[in-house]
């Protein structure tokens, strides 16, 4: 499979996918991402997997693969991806998405490419009911951001808890008053840890993630952060993919 060049004149987007033991799932994400004309490069950071994730990624020759010797968590893995990314924009995708299609990537990129927003954040079908009700998933792992927003803070990101990257990113967005677009993904879900690890191991893993979030920001600060992000949200809303993508840059024919 060959790399896909972004549309002429469009900003170069580097897609970063951090993965740990995602062999059963990452291939479907890569099949969509590597074929998308808006993405100039795909970077996978394997965070010490021992289940064959690396072997799956190697089936996609255009992907830039970074392998970490030991599992260090998403925050540390993200640093490695950001450090080598060549694009002025970054698209961050989780490796365990289900139902991802080309139109979802297009819709996530469109608000930033068109200049309507500075940041785009996904709202998946199986985001928590509260997040769907308020129209914002503040810990969503699928985003489009400027590279310089994160590259200038690599040392701080490296020092974060294992899963503190999203709330740290929110803090930067709020500090700089960036415009936020929420992109609804009504047919995309994320595999839950109970599905990957079994019920009890999955529950323990979910609680460890929550503990990491609380190490990165206090509970009251999480509420404040969410409210402030909602204030930065542009009127992007529940528009159909077809309507939203009218006038978007097209890839090469």
LOPA-286303 format. One line per field, with one value per residue (C-alpha): z, x, y; residue number from 1; residue in one letter. Coordinates in nm, 2 decimals, decimal comma. Last residue first. Example, Ala and Ser with C-alpha at 12.3 -4.5 7.8 and 13.67 -1.06 7.14 Angstrom:
BEGIN
Z = (0,71	0,78)
X = (1,37	1,23)
Y = (-0,11	-0,45)
i = (2	1)
aa = (S	A)
//
This chain:
BEGIN
Z = (-0,85	-0,60	-0,27	-0,24	-0,03	0,15	-0,04	0,09	0,37	0,64	0,42	0,32	0,68	0,82	1,06	1,43	1,57	1,43	1,62	1,78	2,11	2,32	2,59	2,60	2,66	2,96	3,10	3,06	3,23	3,52	3,57	3,54	3,78	4,04	4,01	4,03	3,72	3,61	3,91	3,87	3,51	3,61	3,87	3,60	3,38	3,67	3,73	3,37	3,40	3,71	3,53	3,23	3,45	3,61	3,29	3,03	2,89	2,55	2,59	2,95	2,83	2,60	2,22	2,09	1,88	1,55	1,39	1,52	1,48	1,58	1,52	1,81	1,68	1,93	1,89	2,08	2,38	2,44	2,80	2,72	2,44	2,66	2,94	2,71	2,59	2,95	3,00	2,69	2,77	3,12	3,05	3,18	3,42	3,27	3,28	2,91	2,84	3,02	2,83	2,50	2,56	2,26	2,04	2,16	2,04	1,76	1,60	1,55	1,66	1,51	1,76	1,83	2,19	2,34	2,71	2,70	2,52	2,43	2,32	2,67	2,63	2,44	2,72	2,98	2,79	2,79	2,45	2,27	1,94	1,93	1,98	1,81	1,88	1,63	1,72	1,57	1,42	1,11	0,92	0,65	0,73	1,10	1,06	0,79	0,97	1,18	0,90	0,66	0,91	0,97	0,59	0,54	0,77	1,14	1,25	1,54	1,70	1,90	1,78	1,90	1,65	1,68	1,37	1,39	1,19	1,07	0,95	0,99	1,30	1,46	1,80	1,80	1,78	2,05	2,28	2,22	2,36	2,68	2,73	2,62	2,88	2,93	2,81	2,75	2,45	2,25	1,88	1,64	1,31	1,01	0,81	0,43	0,45	0,60	0,68	0,94	1,15	1,20	1,30	1,55	1,71	1,76	2,12	2,32	2,29	2,42	2,34	1,96	1,82	1,49	1,26	0,95	0,69	0,46	0,57	0,37	0,09	0,31	0,21	0,50	0,76	0,65	0,64	0,95	1,16	1,04	1,12	1,47	1,61	1,67	1,72	1,97	2,25	2,32	2,04	1,99	1,66	1,52	1,19	1,04	0,84	0,58	0,52	0,19	-0,11	-0,33	-0,16	0,07	-0,08	-0,01	0,09	-0,10	0,00)
X = (-0,86	-0,65	-0,82	-1,10	-1,09	-1,42	-1,68	-1,97	-1,83	-2,07	-2,38	-2,28	-2,17	-2,51	-2,50	-2,55	-2,35	-2,09	-2,19	-1,85	-1,74	-1,53	-1,81	-1,84	-1,46	-1,51	-1,78	-1,58	-1,28	-1,48	-1,63	-1,28	-1,14	-1,40	-1,26	-0,89	-0,67	-0,39	-0,40	-0,78	-0,74	-0,49	-0,73	-1,00	-0,77	-0,69	-1,06	-1,11	-0,83	-0,99	-1,32	-1,15	-0,98	-1,32	-1,52	-1,28	-0,97	-1,07	-1,45	-1,42	-1,17	-1,44	-1,39	-1,46	-1,77	-1,84	-2,19	-2,31	-1,97	-2,06	-1,78	-1,75	-1,57	-1,36	-1,23	-0,91	-0,90	-0,53	-0,56	-0,87	-0,70	-0,39	-0,60	-0,80	-0,47	-0,38	-0,72	-0,65	-0,29	-0,35	-0,36	-0,02	0,02	0,19	0,57	0,62	0,34	0,52	0,85	0,65	0,48	0,60	0,51	0,16	0,02	0,28	0,12	-0,21	-0,50	-0,74	-0,89	-1,00	-0,90	-1,22	-1,17	-1,39	-1,67	-1,89	-2,26	-2,41	-2,63	-2,38	-2,12	-2,38	-2,46	-2,10	-1,94	-2,08	-2,19	-1,88	-1,83	-1,51	-1,30	-1,19	-0,95	-0,88	-1,23	-1,39	-1,06	-1,18	-0,91	-1,00	-1,37	-1,31	-1,07	-1,32	-1,57	-1,32	-1,20	-1,56	-1,63	-1,35	-1,50	-1,46	-1,71	-1,51	-1,23	-0,96	-0,64	-0,74	-0,69	-0,51	-0,50	-0,21	-0,18	0,14	0,26	0,60	0,54	0,86	0,83	0,45	0,46	0,72	0,53	0,21	0,37	0,45	0,09	-0,06	0,11	0,47	0,46	0,81	1,04	0,86	0,81	0,77	0,61	0,57	0,29	0,33	0,42	0,08	0,13	0,39	0,10	-0,04	0,31	0,35	0,01	0,12	0,01	0,31	0,26	0,53	0,36	0,34	0,34	0,17	0,24	0,03	0,14	-0,01	-0,37	-0,63	-0,63	-0,75	-0,63	-0,39	-0,65	-0,93	-0,71	-0,53	-0,84	-0,95	-0,60	-0,59	-0,86	-0,75	-0,38	-0,46	-0,22	-0,11	-0,15	-0,09	-0,22	-0,08	-0,21	0,01	-0,19	-0,03	-0,23	-0,43	-0,27	-0,28	-0,49	-0,29	-0,07	-0,16	0,11	0,14	0,00)
Y = (1,19	1,38	1,46	1,71	2,02	2,08	2,28	2,07	1,85	1,95	1,90	1,55	1,46	1,57	1,86	1,80	2,08	2,32	2,63	2,68	2,53	2,77	2,80	2,42	2,40	2,63	2,42	2,10	2,25	2,37	2,03	1,87	2,13	2,02	1,66	1,77	1,75	1,52	1,29	1,27	1,17	0,90	0,76	0,74	0,54	0,31	0,27	0,16	-0,09	-0,24	-0,27	-0,44	-0,69	-0,77	-0,80	-0,95	-0,78	-0,64	-0,62	-0,50	-0,24	-0,09	-0,09	0,25	0,33	0,50	0,52	0,85	1,03	1,39	1,64	1,89	2,20	2,40	2,76	2,82	3,04	2,99	2,89	2,68	2,48	2,43	2,30	2,07	1,92	1,84	1,68	1,47	1,37	1,24	0,87	0,75	1,04	1,34	1,40	1,33	1,58	1,86	1,79	1,78	2,12	2,32	2,02	2,02	2,35	2,36	2,05	2,23	2,01	1,75	1,52	1,16	1,06	1,20	1,29	1,61	1,43	1,73	1,76	1,81	1,50	1,30	1,36	1,26	0,94	0,84	0,82	0,51	0,68	0,89	1,26	1,36	1,67	1,94	2,22	2,56	2,60	2,75	2,76	2,53	2,27	2,30	2,24	1,97	1,74	1,55	1,53	1,39	1,13	1,03	1,02	0,78	0,52	0,41	0,15	0,03	0,24	0,06	0,23	0,58	0,86	1,19	1,41	1,65	1,97	2,14	1,80	1,64	1,43	1,30	1,45	1,42	1,04	1,00	1,23	1,04	0,73	0,90	1,02	0,69	0,48	0,36	0,00	-0,12	-0,14	0,13	0,07	0,35	0,26	0,51	0,36	0,34	-0,03	-0,13	-0,50	-0,39	-0,26	-0,61	-0,75	-0,47	-0,54	-0,91	-0,95	-0,83	-0,46	-0,22	0,11	0,08	0,43	0,44	0,73	0,79	1,05	1,31	1,25	1,43	1,17	0,89	0,54	0,50	0,60	0,36	0,05	0,17	0,17	-0,17	-0,31	-0,16	-0,39	-0,75	-0,65	-0,37	-0,48	-0,12	0,14	0,51	0,64	0,97	1,12	1,39	1,64	1,86	2,17	2,18	2,35	2,04	1,76	1,54	1,27	0,90	0,66	0,34	0,00)
i = (253	252	251	250	249	248	247	246	245	244	243	242	241	240	239	238	237	236	235	234	233	232	231	230	229	228	227	226	225	224	223	222	221	220	219	218	217	216	215	214	213	212	211	210	209	208	207	206	205	204	203	202	201	200	199	198	197	196	195	194	193	192	191	190	189	188	187	186	185	184	183	182	181	180	179	178	177	176	175	174	173	172	171	170	169	168	167	166	165	164	163	162	161	160	159	158	157	156	155	154	153	152	151	150	149	148	147	146	145	144	143	142	141	140	139	138	137	136	135	134	133	132	131	130	129	128	127	126	125	124	123	122	121	120	119	118	117	116	115	114	113	112	111	110	109	108	107	106	105	104	103	102	101	100	99	98	97	96	95	94	93	92	91	90	89	88	87	86	85	84	83	82	81	80	79	78	77	76	75	74	73	72	71	70	69	68	67	66	65	64	63	62	61	60	59	58	57	56	55	54	53	52	51	50	49	48	47	46	45	44	43	42	41	40	39	38	37	36	35	34	33	32	31	30	29	28	27	26	25	24	23	22	21	20	19	18	17	16	15	14	13	12	11	10	9	8	7	6	5	4	3	2	1)
aa = (X	X	X	X	X	X	X	X	X	X	X	X	X	X	X	X	X	X	X	X	X	X	X	X	X	X	X	X	X	X	X	X	X	X	X	X	X	X	X	X	X	X	X	X	X	X	X	X	X	X	X	X	X	X	X	X	X	X	X	X	X	X	X	X	X	X	X	X	X	X	X	X	X	X	X	X	X	X	X	X	X	X	X	X	X	X	X	X	X	X	X	X	X	X	X	X	X	X	X	X	X	X	X	X	X	X	X	X	X	X	X	X	X	X	X	X	X	X	X	X	X	X	X	X	X	X	X	X	X	X	X	X	X	X	X	X	X	X	X	X	X	X	X	X	X	X	X	X	X	X	X	X	X	X	X	X	X	X	X	X	X	X	X	X	X	X	X	X	X	X	X	X	X	X	X	X	X	X	X	X	X	X	X	X	X	X	X	X	X	X	X	X	X	X	X	X	X	X	X	X	X	X	X	X	X	X	X	X	X	X	X	X	X	X	X	X	X	X	X	X	X	X	X	X	X	X	X	X	X	X	X	X	X	X	X	X	X	X	X	X	X	X	X	X	X	X	X	X	X	X	X	X	X)
//
